[in-house]
Amino acid sequence: MASTETAAGRHGSFRFGFGDRASWWEESALGEQGPNKSRWPVLGVLFLLPYLVPATQAIAEDPGPLLPRVLFALLSYTYAACYLLFPLVFGRSRRGRYVFGCGMLALGLPAALLPGMSPYILLYATATLVFVFPPAWALILDGTALGVAALVLFARGWQAGDGGDLVSVVSVTAAMFFMANLVRAVRRLKLANQEIATLAVANERERVARDLHDLLGHSLTTISVKAGAARRVLEASADIPRAVREIREVEGLTRTALTDVRATVSEYRTVSLPAEIAGARAALRAAEIEADLPHAVDHVRAELQSTFGYVLREAITNVLRHSDATRVCVRLGQEWLEIDDDGKTGENAALGNGLRGLTERMGAAGGTLRAHPRSGGGWRVRAEVPEPDETGAVVRAQPAGGFA
């Protein structure tokens, strides 16, 4: 959920394609895409017919001097060519797009305002600009062009149909403006969804890596301890029944670990605090470490039992791996868990992957994880999740030194 909100916030609010103020001036020009470059010429010619047919007829039937007719033909066909070629500006530089857009307006204004021509012709330029330019520049330039057209038409006296044509140009341009920004919004949403999918994959990889570390680290450590205990029994006293019992427990742990790996990959695995306490008791007994463990977890908040189970598992694994401890004491409260040992872990123990993963788990639960040397020797790991206040404020995890 947090990933979704982050990605959405990064791409704006998407309301009509408008996000924050910066999105009005962004230079994306609807990204690198535009109209289909193979189909657009056909559609463009169809759209231009209402303009090119009367313009060509006027050029052919005009009895006046040749030079004005040539200039008018050059203006008309260049303007039409720009309309047909505007998809080519997508993906170009900002300067190239701005030169193209301003050039279209410069051609469109005289083409629309010449005597005998309709203001409707200006629509080809104004509609093109809303797709090529950022929203703010499209509003500024199109608004200026329409204002100039209105002033010229007013100055020379309104002709029949001029007012209606100008209103049509304004209306269609406004519709194209909102359509262009809707396309922008859809493309931003597509980018946001791609980012969300990438973040989801990364988060799932982190989850699997963290769970497999917690699972296999503990299971393999316990299996190693029990296999070592069986070997020592056989070497020291040849107590076959006890060695067989240890080996059977190793077999059971192996099967349990395999089941847990499958459940972790499919995201169906859950951790039980009572089960972790029982497992810790068996592992510490096999390692000949005195264990002072709680016998009940009823007073622990239900939503914290799974998280505290992970903490206990990793802490006991670290005791077995690193500490050379002879005694471990575990204490539980409604909102906290504390594991003390009398081992020989040094002052410079680094924060490894195990406690780093637990720190992330505690942070997700709104709590803190602290791991540090005890004043009397040994090591202490304390996990705590304060009761949320009325505002639902979340306390971030604060990592300290730890085991690997």
Backbone hydrogen bonds, N-H to C=O, Kabsch-Sander energy under -0.5 kcal/mol:
donor,donor_aa,acceptor,acceptor_aa,energy
5,E,1,M,-2.3
6,T,2,A,-2.2
7,A,3,S,-2.5
8,A,4,T,-2.6
9,G,5,E,-2.5
10,R,6,T,-1.8
11,H,7,A,-1.1
11,H,8,A,-0.6
12,G,9,G,-0.9
15,R,18,F,-0.9
16,F,14,F,-0.8
17,G,14,F,-1.0
18,F,15,R,-2.3
19,G,17,G,-0.5
19,G,20,D,-0.5
23,S,20,D,-1.0
24,W,20,D,-0.5
24,W,21,R,-1.2
25,W,22,A,-1.3
33,Q,30,L,-0.8
40,W,36,N,-2.6
42,V,39,R,-0.6
43,L,39,R,-1.8
44,G,40,W,-4.0
45,V,41,P,-2.3
46,L,42,V,-1.8
47,F,43,L,-2.4
48,L,44,G,-1.8
49,L,45,V,-1.1
51,Y,48,L,-1.7
52,L,48,L,-3.3
53,V,49,L,-2.1
55,A,51,Y,-1.9
56,T,52,L,-3.0
57,Q,53,V,-2.3
58,A,54,P,-2.5
59,I,55,A,-2.1
60,A,56,T,-2.4
61,E,57,Q,-2.1
62,D,58,A,-1.1
69,R,65,P,-1.0
70,V,66,L,-2.4
71,L,67,L,-2.7
72,F,68,P,-2.4
73,A,69,R,-2.6
74,L,70,V,-2.9
75,L,71,L,-2.6
76,S,72,F,-2.7
77,Y,73,A,-2.7
78,T,74,L,-2.0
79,Y,75,L,-2.1
80,A,76,S,-2.2
81,A,77,Y,-2.3
82,C,78,T,-2.3
83,Y,79,Y,-1.7
84,L,80,A,-1.9
85,L,81,A,-2.0
86,F,82,C,-0.8
88,L,85,L,-2.1
89,V,86,F,-1.6
90,F,87,P,-1.1
91,G,31,G,-0.5
92,R,89,V,-2.1
97,R,93,S,-2.1
98,Y,94,R,-2.6
99,V,95,R,-2.6
100,F,96,G,-2.1
101,G,97,R,-2.8
102,C,98,Y,-2.6
103,G,99,V,-2.2
104,M,100,F,-2.2
105,L,101,G,-2.0
106,A,102,C,-2.4
107,L,103,G,-1.9
108,G,104,M,-2.9
109,L,105,L,-2.5
111,A,107,L,-1.6
112,A,108,G,-2.2
113,L,109,L,-1.9
114,L,110,P,-1.4
117,M,114,L,-2.4
121,I,118,S,-1.9
122,L,119,P,-1.6
123,L,120,Y,-1.7
124,Y,121,I,-1.3
125,A,122,L,-0.8
126,T,122,L,-2.2
127,A,123,L,-2.7
128,T,124,Y,-1.0
129,L,125,A,-2.2
130,V,126,T,-1.1
131,F,127,A,-0.6
131,F,128,T,-1.1
132,V,128,T,-1.5
133,F,129,L,-2.9
136,A,24,W,-2.8
138,A,134,P,-2.5
139,L,135,P,-2.4
140,I,136,A,-2.3
141,L,137,W,-2.9
142,D,138,A,-2.4
143,G,139,L,-2.2
144,T,140,I,-2.2
145,A,141,L,-2.6
146,L,142,D,-2.7
147,G,143,G,-2.2
148,V,144,T,-2.6
149,A,145,A,-2.4
150,A,146,L,-2.4
151,L,147,G,-2.3
152,V,148,V,-2.6
153,L,149,A,-2.5
154,F,150,A,-2.3
155,A,151,L,-2.6
156,R,152,V,-2.0
157,G,154,F,-0.7
162,D,159,Q,-1.8
163,G,159,Q,-0.6
165,D,161,G,-2.5
166,L,162,D,-2.6
167,V,163,G,-2.3
168,S,164,G,-2.2
169,V,165,D,-2.4
170,V,166,L,-2.4
171,S,167,V,-2.6
172,V,168,S,-2.8
173,T,169,V,-2.5
174,A,170,V,-2.3
175,A,171,S,-2.3
176,M,172,V,-2.6
177,F,173,T,-2.4
178,F,174,A,-2.1
179,M,175,A,-2.1
180,A,176,M,-2.8
181,N,177,F,-2.0
182,L,178,F,-1.7
183,V,179,M,-2.2
184,R,180,A,-2.1
185,A,181,N,-2.2
186,V,182,L,-2.5
187,R,183,V,-2.4
188,R,184,R,-2.4
189,L,185,A,-2.7
190,K,186,V,-2.1
191,L,187,R,-2.2
192,A,188,R,-2.8
193,N,189,L,-2.8
194,Q,190,K,-2.1
195,E,191,L,-2.2
196,I,192,A,-2.8
197,A,193,N,-2.5
198,T,194,Q,-2.1
199,L,195,E,-2.7
200,A,196,I,-2.7
201,V,197,A,-2.2
202,A,198,T,-2.4
203,N,199,L,-2.9
204,E,200,A,-2.3
205,R,201,V,-2.3
206,E,202,A,-2.3
207,R,203,N,-2.5
208,V,204,E,-2.7
209,A,205,R,-2.7
210,R,206,E,-2.8
211,D,207,R,-3.0
212,L,208,V,-2.9
213,H,209,A,-2.1
214,D,210,R,-2.5
215,L,211,D,-3.0
216,L,212,L,-2.8
217,G,212,L,-0.6
217,G,213,H,-1.9
218,H,214,D,-1.3
219,S,215,L,-2.8
220,L,216,L,-2.7
221,T,217,G,-1.5
222,T,218,H,-2.7
223,I,219,S,-2.8
224,S,220,L,-2.5
225,V,221,T,-2.4
226,K,222,T,-2.7
227,A,223,I,-2.7
228,G,224,S,-2.3
229,A,225,V,-2.2
230,A,226,K,-2.4
231,R,227,A,-2.2
232,R,228,G,-2.6
233,V,229,A,-2.3
234,L,230,A,-2.3
235,E,231,R,-2.5
236,A,232,R,-3.0
237,S,233,V,-2.3
238,A,233,V,-1.6
239,D,233,V,-0.8
240,I,238,A,-1.7
243,A,239,D,-2.4
244,V,240,I,-3.0
245,R,241,P,-2.1
246,E,242,R,-2.4
247,I,243,A,-2.4
248,R,244,V,-2.5
249,E,245,R,-2.0
250,V,246,E,-2.1
251,E,247,I,-2.4
252,G,248,R,-2.5
253,L,249,E,-2.8
254,T,250,V,-2.3
255,R,251,E,-2.1
256,T,252,G,-2.5
257,A,253,L,-2.9
258,L,254,T,-2.2
259,T,255,R,-2.3
260,D,256,T,-2.6
261,V,257,A,-2.4
262,R,258,L,-2.1
263,A,259,T,-2.3
264,T,260,D,-2.7
265,V,261,V,-2.3
266,S,262,R,-1.6
267,E,264,T,-1.0
268,Y,263,A,-2.7
269,R,263,A,-1.0
276,E,272,S,-2.2
277,I,273,L,-2.2
278,A,274,P,-2.2
279,G,275,A,-2.5
280,A,276,E,-2.6
281,R,277,I,-2.3
282,A,278,A,-2.0
283,A,279,G,-2.6
284,L,280,A,-2.7
285,R,281,R,-2.0
286,A,282,A,-2.2
287,A,283,A,-1.6
288,E,285,R,-1.4
289,I,284,L,-3.1
290,E,326,T,-2.6
292,D,328,V,-2.8
293,L,291,A,-0.6
300,V,297,V,-1.6
301,R,334,Q,-2.1
304,L,301,R,-1.7
305,Q,301,R,-0.7
305,Q,302,A,-0.9
308,F,304,L,-2.9
309,G,305,Q,-1.8
310,Y,306,S,-1.7
311,V,307,T,-2.0
312,L,308,F,-2.8
313,R,309,G,-2.4
314,E,310,Y,-2.5
315,A,311,V,-2.6
316,I,312,L,-2.6
317,T,313,R,-2.2
318,N,314,E,-2.2
319,V,315,A,-2.0
320,L,316,I,-2.4
321,R,317,T,-2.1
322,H,318,N,-2.9
323,S,318,N,-0.8
323,S,319,V,-1.0
324,D,319,V,-0.6
325,A,319,V,-0.5
328,V,290,E,-2.6
329,C,340,D,-2.8
330,V,292,D,-3.0
331,R,338,E,-2.8
333,G,336,W,-3.0
337,L,383,A,-2.7
338,E,331,R,-2.6
339,I,381,V,-2.8
340,D,329,C,-2.9
341,D,379,W,-2.0
342,D,327,R,-1.4
344,K,323,S,-3.0
349,A,346,G,-1.2
352,G,350,A,-0.9
352,G,403,F,-2.8
354,G,404,A,-0.8
355,L,403,F,-0.5
356,R,352,G,-2.0
357,G,353,N,-2.6
358,L,354,G,-2.0
359,T,355,L,-2.3
360,E,356,R,-1.7
361,R,357,G,-2.1
362,M,358,L,-3.0
363,G,359,T,-2.4
364,A,360,E,-2.2
365,A,361,R,-1.5
366,G,363,G,-1.1
367,G,362,M,-3.4
368,T,384,E,-2.8
370,R,382,R,-2.8
372,H,380,R,-2.3
374,R,378,G,-1.6
377,G,374,R,-1.3
378,G,343,G,-0.5
379,W,341,D,-1.0
380,R,372,H,-2.4
381,V,339,I,-2.4
382,R,370,R,-3.2
383,A,337,L,-2.9
384,E,368,T,-2.4
385,V,335,E,-2.8
392,G,389,D,-1.6
395,V,366,G,-0.8
396,R,394,V,-0.5
402,G,349,A,-0.5
